[in-house]
Amino acid sequence: MNCSYTDLMNTMCRKVFLDAPNIGDLEKEYLAKAVDSGFVSTAGPFVPEFEKKFAGYLNVERAVSTQSGTAALHMALYELGIGEGDEVIVPALTFVATINPVVYVGATPVIVDVSDETWTIDPQEVRKAVTSKTKAIIAVHLYGNPCDMDSLTAISQEYGLYLIEDATESLGATYGSEQTGTIGDIGCFSFNGNKVITTGGGGMVVSDDEEKLNHIKFLINQAKDKSSGNYHPEVGFNYRMTNIEAALGLAQIERLDEFLMIKRKFNEIYKERLKGTKFIRFQQEHESAESCWWLSCIVFEKKVDIPLLQKKLKEKSIPTRRIFMPVTEFSPYKKYKRAKLKNSYHIYENGLCLPSSTLNPEKSVYYVCKVIKRLI
Ligand SMILES: *Cc1c(COP(=O)(O)O)cnc(C)c1O
């Protein structure tokens, strides 16, 4: 049978989803308001309202919305004055959108390995990679799991580096008493369709530095100086979020706690049910951290043919995704591979991301565990 999005909760249409967004009545209500108001583009009340709600959730003063997480990262690097001749340390194991903005600003990416336990950038590798040209570190909270922020903060202070957080996958994750994204100099979020919350496509920048945030807000609006008759004193960008997107975002942030509870529960079920399988290993949290478990992913510590397993799971209607391919595999970044990056490659080659969409009922998660155990 043909199932529309609204039929998903109907048992006849029930499927298992990897990372599909959870859009309900509240989202439809706000979207209708945005459309009915005529403010479908970048003007309109939902943009400041969403920014305010988002900042409040993170317990920061201000947040600036952008067109995407990639745009947020681009603006973070640009605003910090990073450019030609500068080096930026990034992890090998991440989505390529972490590293592309480093090249947009003309800087050189320095690619280091991740920790085998947390799968996030290894502070010891970062320390080894620092040179006189290093300007910043991008800490990626991979799959929602916070980096070792104590060590990264110490290194950035010791060498006078900026610490940028790629929190695009980690909304709601915490480190100590702080939300990820609010610890470094600038934090970047994404609201792409598959992230913890979605605006269809969008992003957010947060920082304690009010001046920098105001300047980013100005830059992303074509650097338009409204006070002097729409004069453009700098090269600007068009990286704004639309009112329609922000309407969706406002509804989603109001439901964030609900999503986080479900994702944590799914991770508990996966761990409990697959724990007995000695050769399955989970991403570990740093002792001060709590992941938001955007995606629950595993690594097999025995030889498993991952593509074949994925095919067999798909036959049982279970969608999965491979771990990110290390960025050093892509043509533009091959030349930056200076070390073996053993952990990144091991996790990529032997890992798998499991269905984590909040649309899934708990019993689907039990079903996924049962099928995996049977297949391997
Ligand atoms: C999604 C993502 C981004 C980019 O966000 P977009 O909103 O898709 O541009 C950047 N880094 C990581 C690690 C991501 O997962």
The ligand as a Gaussian input file, in Angstrom:
#p B3LYP/6-31G(d) Opt

LIG

0 1
 C       25.025000      18.039000       9.002000
 C       26.396000      18.379000       9.318000
 C       26.966000      19.594000       8.924000
 C       26.323000      20.570000       8.008000
 O       25.032000      20.942000       8.259000
 P       24.056000      21.346000       7.055000
 O       22.923000      22.008000       7.744000
 O       23.658000      20.072000       6.379000
 O       24.780000      22.260000       6.151000
 C       28.268000      19.871000       9.341000
 N       28.961000      19.004000      10.086000
 C       28.455000      17.812000      10.459000
 C       29.284000      16.904000      11.301000
 C       27.166000      17.447000      10.070000
 O       26.686000      16.249000      10.415000

